[in-house]
């Protein structure tokens, strides 16, 4: 089986998890990297072709796919360039910073027959998957709660653009919301907004949010987001119709800062590669998360959307 050739565009704080994942996926090959900063590519010199311009990489590197790991505000433009070139895309969440751009990308990818895949790494978390397996045993879900709490300054690393709402797309709702909303959809399928309470800091950035969602089945979900939390809490609680309460700690068993991400990004690339080989389609997931982000900002009254 021919190895799929994958390039990475953007070598920011999350790129190391993608790079490490290739060691566990022998059918995938890291074939090129791209970054505007020469120093970011220093460790790749002599190993893979290095590009300062993603247009050149798309034209020259003979890639099957790219991972788009650039700041959020340029996701849409870089993804569109890859789709136009006929190269499949795995893009860090969010798919784009506006719903309009996300829907345009989905339409473009479908019209070109190109895989557009948003990387929601938490859906590959081992503890979440174990919980999902237990929930799938037949008893209906009555309610679901997702806690996604952290101090963003600790998680942004050198990628300080996270702290600029114009580049990030907003605050905690735009950044952590997509992962949390995707986890809800993993358990309940499509959901719609019921209510949202958003707390902003003195600069107008959303730092906390409490979001109520509902599935067509009647199951309810609550998502708690916090960018100012002292520590880190990433948990899921499911209450079943028979009164059973089940929980998963996404960080459980993964000692060390961000240590759960190592196995999650192996799952991301494994799933992406499988879809690429099978001719699968996954564009809706990224747009669904953007729809909920947009709905939250609209509901709180004139936020970032």
Rosetta blueprint (number, residue, H / E / L):
1 X L
2 X L
3 X L
4 X E
5 X E
6 X E
7 X E
8 X E
9 X E
10 X L
11 X L
12 X L
13 X L
14 X L
15 X H
16 X H
17 X H
18 X H
19 X H
20 X H
21 X H
22 X H
23 X H
24 X H
25 X L
26 X L
27 X L
28 X E
29 X E
30 X E
31 X E
32 X E
33 X E
34 X E
35 X L
36 X L
37 X L
38 X H
39 X H
40 X H
41 X H
42 X H
43 X H
44 X H
45 X L
46 X L
47 X L
48 X L
49 X E
50 X E
51 X E
52 X L
53 X L
54 X H
55 X H
56 X H
57 X H
58 X H
59 X H
60 X H
61 X L
62 X L
63 X L
64 X L
65 X E
66 X E
67 X E
68 X E
69 X L
70 X L
71 X L
72 X H
73 X H
74 X H
75 X H
76 X H
77 X H
78 X H
79 X H
80 X H
81 X H
82 X H
83 X H
84 X H
85 X L
86 X L
87 X L
88 X E
89 X E
90 X E
91 X E
92 X E
93 X L
94 X L
95 X L
96 X L
97 X L
98 X L
99 X H
100 X H
101 X H
102 X H
103 X H
104 X H
105 X H
106 X H
107 X H
108 X H
109 X H
110 X H
111 X H
112 X H
113 X L
114 X L
115 X L
116 X E
117 X E
118 X E
119 X E
120 X L
121 X H
122 X H
123 X H
124 X H
125 X L
126 X H
127 X H
128 X H
129 X H
130 X H
131 X H
132 X H
133 X H
134 X H
135 X H
136 X L
137 X L
138 X L
139 X L
140 X L
141 X E
142 X E
143 X E
144 X E
145 X E
146 X E
147 X E
148 X E
149 X E
150 X E
151 X E
152 X H
153 X H
154 X H
155 X H
156 X H
157 X L
158 X L
159 X L
160 X H
161 X H
162 X H
163 X H
164 X L
165 X H
166 X H
167 X H
168 X H
169 X L
170 X L
171 X L
172 X H
173 X H
174 X H
175 X H
176 X L
177 X H
178 X H
179 X H
180 X H
181 X H
182 X H
183 X H
184 X H
185 X H
186 X H
187 X H
188 X H
189 X L
190 X L
191 X E
192 X E
193 X E
194 X E
195 X E
196 X E
197 X E
198 X E
199 X E
200 X E
201 X L
202 X L
203 X L
204 X L
205 X L
206 X E
207 X E
208 X E
209 X E
210 X E
211 X E
212 X E
213 X E
214 X E
215 X E
216 X L
217 X L
218 X L
219 X L
220 X E
221 X E
222 X E
223 X E
224 X E
225 X E
226 X E
227 X L
228 X E
229 X E
230 X E
231 X E
232 X E
233 X E
234 X E
235 X E
236 X E
237 X E
238 X E
239 X E
240 X E
241 X L
242 X L
243 X L
244 X L
245 X E
246 X E
247 X E
248 X E
249 X E
250 X L
251 X L
252 X L
253 X L
254 X L
255 X L
256 X L
257 X L
258 X L
259 X L
260 X L
261 X H
262 X H
263 X H
264 X H
265 X H
266 X H
267 X H
268 X H
269 X H
270 X H
271 X H
272 X H
273 X H
274 X H
275 X H
276 X H
277 X H
278 X H
279 X L
280 X L
281 X L
282 X L
283 X H
284 X H
285 X H
286 X H
287 X H
288 X H
289 X H
290 X H
291 X H
292 X H
293 X H
294 X H
295 X H
296 X H
297 X H
298 X H
299 X H
300 X L
301 X L
302 X L
303 X L
304 X L
305 X L
